[in-house]
Amino acid sequence: MEFKHTSVLLEETIEALKIKPDGIYLDGTLGGGGHAYEICRRLNDKGRFYGIDQDAAAIEAAGKRLEEFGGKVTIIRNNYCNAREALREKGVDKVDGIVLDLGVSSYQLDTVERGFTYKYDTPLDMRMDQRQKLTARDIINDYDEQSLYRIIRDYGEDQFAKNIAKHIVQARAEKPVETTFELNEIIKAAIPAKMRAAGGHPSKRTFQAIRIECNHELEVLKNSLEDMMQMLNAQGRFCIITFHSLEDRIVKNFFRTMENPCTCPPEFPVCVCGKIPYGKAVPRKPILPSEEELKANSRSKSAKLRVFERI
C-alpha cells in the first residue's frame, strides 16, 4: 500500500516557520514528507533539512518524495525524543525551525495489518515502530484492571473507562483478546446502548488510549520538548500540531513555562532565580484548521497548531 497522508495545517505551519532559504530545519515526525517537501522547496543550496521518523514505511515514502532535493535532505530512522543526539552525530547543534505533527498518519490508520483502527478486523498491534516489542495485544491481555482503567480514563478520556477495563479482564479470562473486532465487541458490551448511539464509534476513545500507551506518546512528548527548545537558534520557530487535549495541554504548559521560567515565590519583589524567558508563543492562541480544510479532510477536525519563537 502506498504511503498516503494529507498534512494537516500545512500552509499555516509553513508560514509560521518563517523559513530562511539558507537555514537548517528539522521535522521530528517526518511521515510521508508533506511538511518536509514544502520546507525543502524554500531552501537554497546552503539550506539543510533533517527528517526523523520511526516508521520504516514513512522513511521509504518520504525518501522518494524528497529525492529531488538531493544532498539538502538527511533522513534518520529514530524517535524524535533522540533528535538532539541524532543531529549532533551529523555535526548539527542548532536549527532554525522544528516541526512536530503528532497525529497518526492516514497510512498507519488505513493499513489494516497495523491494527490502529477499529474499522477492520485485524490482529491488535498499533506499534509506530515495528522494531518495538510491546503491542496493543500485550497491553489488553497483560495489564491489570487498574492499569487498563487508568489508561482508558486518562488517555481516552472515556467516561466508561472503569466498565470497559472490567469487561476486558472478564473476556480475557476465557481466552486472549487477539483482534480489533474482538476488542470492539467487548467495548460495545461495556457501554450502555443509548450512549453508544451518540458521540461516534464506541471504540474510538479506547483505541486512542491503547495506542498512546503502546507508543509512550505523552512521555516522549514531555521528555523531548526541552531538548528541542535548546536546539533552536535565536528567532527560530517551534511548530507543534496536536490532535487531542492531553497533547495540547502539555505543549501549552511547556510554552508558558518557556515564556516565564522564573521559579521565585510570587511574594518576592524581584527575580533572584536568574531564569530568563526563552521567547514567546506566536500567536498566543492555537491556530485551527480553516473551514476549507475541515471540509476537505475530516481528520483535521481536532488539530491545533501552537508556535513558539526563541529570543
C-alpha positions as CSV (number, residue, x, y, z in Angstrom):
1,M,0.0,0.0,0.0
2,E,1.3,3.5,-0.9
3,F,2.1,5.8,2.0
4,K,-0.6,8.5,1.7
5,H,-1.1,11.2,4.3
6,T,-2.6,14.6,4.0
7,S,-0.6,17.0,6.1
8,V,-2.9,19.0,8.4
9,L,-2.5,22.8,8.8
10,L,0.2,22.6,6.1
11,E,0.1,26.3,4.9
12,E,-0.3,27.6,8.4
13,T,2.8,25.6,9.6
14,I,5.0,26.7,6.7
15,E,4.0,30.3,7.2
16,A,4.6,30.1,10.9
17,L,8.1,28.7,10.4
18,K,9.3,31.9,8.6
19,I,11.7,29.8,6.6
20,K,15.1,31.2,5.8
21,P,16.5,29.9,2.5
22,D,19.9,29.1,4.0
23,G,18.5,27.8,7.3
24,I,18.6,24.4,8.9
25,Y,15.2,22.7,9.6
26,L,14.1,19.6,11.5
27,D,10.9,17.6,11.1
28,G,10.7,15.2,14.0
29,T,7.7,13.4,12.7
30,L,8.5,13.1,9.0
31,G,5.6,10.9,8.0
32,G,5.0,11.0,4.2
33,G,7.1,14.2,3.9
34,G,4.2,16.7,3.3
35,H,5.6,19.4,5.6
36,A,9.1,18.4,4.6
37,Y,8.5,18.9,0.9
38,E,7.2,22.5,1.4
39,I,10.2,23.3,3.7
40,C,12.8,21.9,1.2
41,R,11.2,23.8,-1.7
42,R,12.0,27.0,0.1
43,L,15.7,26.2,0.8
44,N,18.6,27.3,-1.4
45,D,21.8,25.3,-1.9
46,K,23.1,26.3,1.6
47,G,19.8,25.3,3.4
48,R,19.6,21.9,5.1
49,F,16.7,19.7,6.1
50,Y,16.7,16.8,8.7
51,G,13.7,14.4,8.9
52,I,13.2,11.9,11.7
53,D,10.6,9.1,11.8
54,Q,10.5,5.7,13.5
55,D,8.2,4.1,10.9
56,A,10.0,2.2,8.1
57,A,7.2,2.8,5.6
58,A,7.3,6.6,6.3
59,I,11.0,6.7,5.8
60,E,10.7,5.0,2.4
61,A,7.9,7.2,1.3
62,A,9.5,10.4,2.4
63,G,12.8,9.4,0.8
64,K,11.1,9.0,-2.6
65,R,9.1,12.3,-2.2
66,L,12.2,14.3,-1.2
67,E,14.6,12.7,-3.7
68,E,14.6,15.8,-6.0
69,F,16.3,17.9,-3.2
70,G,19.4,15.7,-3.2
71,G,22.0,16.5,-0.6
72,K,19.9,19.1,1.2
73,V,18.0,16.3,2.8
74,T,19.0,13.8,5.6
75,I,16.5,11.2,6.8
76,I,17.1,9.4,10.1
77,R,15.1,6.4,11.4
78,N,14.7,7.2,15.1
79,N,12.2,8.6,17.6
80,Y,12.1,12.4,17.8
81,C,13.0,12.2,21.5
82,N,16.5,11.4,20.4
83,A,16.6,14.3,17.9
84,R,19.3,16.3,19.6
85,E,21.7,13.4,19.9
86,A,20.9,12.2,16.3
87,L,21.6,15.6,14.8
88,R,24.8,16.0,16.9
89,E,26.0,12.8,15.3
90,K,25.6,14.6,11.9
91,G,27.5,17.7,13.2
92,V,24.5,19.8,13.8
93,D,23.9,21.5,17.2
94,K,21.4,24.3,16.3
95,V,18.5,24.6,13.9
96,D,16.3,27.5,12.7
97,G,12.9,25.7,12.9
98,I,11.3,22.5,14.2
99,V,8.1,20.8,13.2
100,L,6.2,18.1,15.2
101,D,3.0,16.8,13.7
102,L,1.8,14.4,16.5
103,G,-1.1,12.8,14.6
104,V,-1.2,9.2,13.4
105,S,-0.7,9.2,9.7
106,S,-3.6,8.2,7.3
107,Y,-1.3,5.4,6.1
108,Q,-1.0,3.9,9.6
109,L,-4.7,4.2,10.2
110,D,-5.6,2.7,6.7
111,T,-3.1,-0.1,6.6
112,V,-5.2,-2.8,8.0
113,E,-2.5,-5.1,9.4
114,R,-1.0,-2.2,11.5
115,G,-4.0,-2.7,13.8
116,F,-4.5,1.0,14.6
117,T,-8.2,1.2,13.6
118,Y,-11.4,-0.3,14.9
119,K,-12.9,-0.3,11.4
120,Y,-11.2,-3.5,10.2
121,D,-10.8,-6.9,11.8
122,T,-7.1,-7.5,12.2
123,P,-4.6,-8.6,14.9
124,L,-4.1,-5.9,17.7
125,D,-0.8,-4.2,17.0
126,M,-0.6,-0.3,17.0
127,R,3.2,0.0,17.0
128,M,4.5,3.0,15.2
129,D,8.0,1.5,15.3
130,Q,7.6,-2.2,14.4
131,R,11.0,-3.0,15.9
132,Q,9.4,-2.4,19.3
133,K,8.3,-5.5,21.3
134,L,5.2,-4.1,23.1
135,T,2.0,-4.3,21.1
136,A,-1.6,-3.4,21.8
137,R,-2.3,-7.1,22.3
138,D,0.2,-7.2,25.2
139,I,-1.5,-4.2,26.8
140,I,-5.0,-5.7,26.5
141,N,-4.0,-9.1,27.8
142,D,-1.3,-8.4,30.3
143,Y,-2.0,-5.1,32.1
144,D,-4.1,-5.4,35.3
145,E,-7.6,-4.0,35.5
146,Q,-6.5,-0.9,37.4
147,S,-3.8,0.0,34.8
148,L,-6.3,-0.5,31.9
149,Y,-8.8,1.7,33.7
150,R,-6.2,4.4,34.3
151,I,-5.1,4.3,30.6
152,I,-8.6,4.4,29.2
153,R,-9.7,7.2,31.6
154,D,-6.6,9.4,31.2
155,Y,-5.6,8.8,27.6
156,G,-9.0,8.1,26.1
157,E,-11.0,10.4,28.4
158,D,-13.8,7.9,28.3
159,Q,-16.5,8.1,31.0
160,F,-17.0,4.3,30.8
161,A,-13.3,3.5,31.4
162,K,-14.0,1.5,34.6
163,N,-16.6,-0.7,32.9
164,I,-14.5,-1.2,29.8
165,A,-11.5,-2.3,31.8
166,K,-13.7,-4.7,33.8
167,H,-15.2,-6.2,30.6
168,I,-11.7,-6.6,29.1
169,V,-10.4,-8.5,32.1
170,Q,-13.6,-10.7,32.2
171,A,-13.3,-11.6,28.5
172,R,-9.6,-12.4,28.5
173,A,-10.1,-14.8,31.4
174,E,-11.9,-17.0,28.9
175,K,-9.5,-16.6,26.0
176,P,-6.9,-14.0,25.0
177,V,-8.2,-10.9,23.1
178,E,-6.5,-11.1,19.7
179,T,-8.2,-8.9,17.2
180,T,-9.6,-5.4,16.8
181,F,-13.1,-6.7,16.3
182,E,-12.9,-8.9,19.4
183,L,-12.0,-5.7,21.4
184,N,-14.8,-3.8,19.6
185,E,-17.4,-6.3,20.9
186,I,-16.0,-6.1,24.5
187,I,-16.1,-2.3,24.5
188,K,-19.6,-2.3,23.0
189,A,-20.9,-4.6,25.7
190,A,-19.4,-2.2,28.4
191,I,-21.2,0.9,27.1
192,P,-25.0,1.4,27.6
193,A,-26.9,1.1,24.3
194,K,-28.4,4.6,24.5
195,M,-24.9,6.1,24.9
196,R,-23.4,4.0,22.0
197,A,-25.8,5.8,19.7
198,A,-24.2,9.2,20.4
199,G,-20.7,10.6,20.0
200,G,-19.2,8.4,17.2
201,H,-17.8,4.9,17.3
202,P,-17.8,3.4,20.9
203,S,-14.2,2.1,20.4
204,K,-12.7,5.4,19.3
205,R,-11.5,6.6,22.7
206,T,-10.3,3.2,24.0
207,F,-8.3,2.6,20.8
208,Q,-6.7,6.1,21.1
209,A,-5.8,5.3,24.7
210,I,-4.2,2.0,23.9
211,R,-2.3,3.5,21.0
212,I,-0.9,6.3,23.2
213,E,0.2,3.8,25.9
214,C,1.7,1.4,23.3
215,N,3.9,4.1,21.8
216,H,4.5,6.0,25.0
217,E,3.4,9.1,23.1
218,L,2.8,11.5,26.0
219,E,6.0,10.6,27.8
220,V,8.0,11.0,24.6
221,L,6.5,14.4,24.1
222,K,7.1,15.6,27.6
223,N,10.7,14.3,27.6
224,S,11.6,15.9,24.2
225,L,10.4,19.4,24.4
226,E,13.1,21.0,26.5
227,D,15.9,19.3,24.4
228,M,14.3,20.6,21.2
229,M,13.9,24.1,22.6
230,Q,17.7,24.1,23.3
231,M,18.3,23.2,19.7
232,L,16.7,26.4,18.4
233,N,18.7,29.4,17.1
234,A,17.6,32.9,18.1
235,Q,14.4,33.8,16.1
236,G,14.0,30.0,15.5
237,R,10.4,28.8,15.4
238,F,9.0,25.6,17.0
239,C,5.7,24.5,15.4
240,I,3.7,21.7,17.1
241,I,0.5,20.2,15.8
242,T,-1.6,18.3,18.4
243,F,-4.7,16.2,17.9
244,H,-6.2,15.8,21.4
245,S,-6.4,17.8,24.6
246,L,-3.7,15.9,26.6
247,E,-1.0,16.6,24.0
248,D,-2.2,20.2,23.6
249,R,-2.1,20.8,27.4
250,I,1.5,19.5,27.6
251,V,2.6,21.8,24.7
252,K,0.6,24.9,26.1
253,N,2.0,24.5,29.6
254,F,5.6,24.0,28.2
255,F,5.4,27.1,26.1
256,R,4.0,29.0,29.1
257,T,6.9,27.9,31.2
258,M,9.4,28.8,28.5
259,E,7.9,32.3,28.4
260,N,8.2,32.7,32.1
261,P,10.6,30.2,33.6
262,C,11.1,32.2,36.9
263,T,10.7,29.9,39.9
264,C,10.8,32.6,42.6
265,P,7.9,32.7,45.1
266,P,5.3,35.2,43.9
267,E,5.9,37.4,47.0
268,F,9.5,38.1,46.0
269,P,9.7,41.7,44.9
270,V,12.4,40.9,42.2
271,C,13.5,37.7,40.5
272,V,16.6,36.0,42.1
273,C,16.5,32.6,40.4
274,G,18.1,34.1,37.3
275,K,16.0,32.1,34.9
276,I,15.2,34.3,31.8
277,P,12.5,33.8,29.2
278,Y,13.3,31.7,26.1
279,G,10.9,33.5,23.9
280,K,7.2,33.7,23.3
281,A,4.2,31.9,21.8
282,V,3.2,33.5,18.5
283,P,0.3,33.9,18.3
284,R,-1.0,33.5,21.9
285,K,-3.8,31.1,20.9
286,P,-3.6,27.9,18.9
287,I,-4.1,28.1,15.1
288,L,-7.0,26.0,13.9
289,P,-7.9,24.5,10.5
290,S,-9.8,26.6,8.1
291,E,-13.4,25.8,7.0
292,E,-12.0,24.7,3.7
293,E,-9.6,22.3,5.3
294,L,-12.2,20.9,7.6
295,K,-14.4,20.1,4.6
296,A,-11.6,18.5,2.6
297,N,-10.1,16.5,5.5
298,S,-12.3,15.3,8.3
299,R,-9.2,14.1,10.2
300,S,-8.1,17.8,10.7
301,K,-11.1,18.4,13.0
302,S,-9.3,18.2,16.3
303,A,-5.9,19.7,15.1
304,K,-4.3,22.6,16.9
305,L,-1.0,24.3,15.9
306,R,1.0,26.1,18.6
307,V,4.1,28.1,17.6
308,F,6.9,29.4,19.8
309,E,9.7,31.8,18.8
310,R,13.1,31.8,20.5
311,I,14.6,35.1,21.6
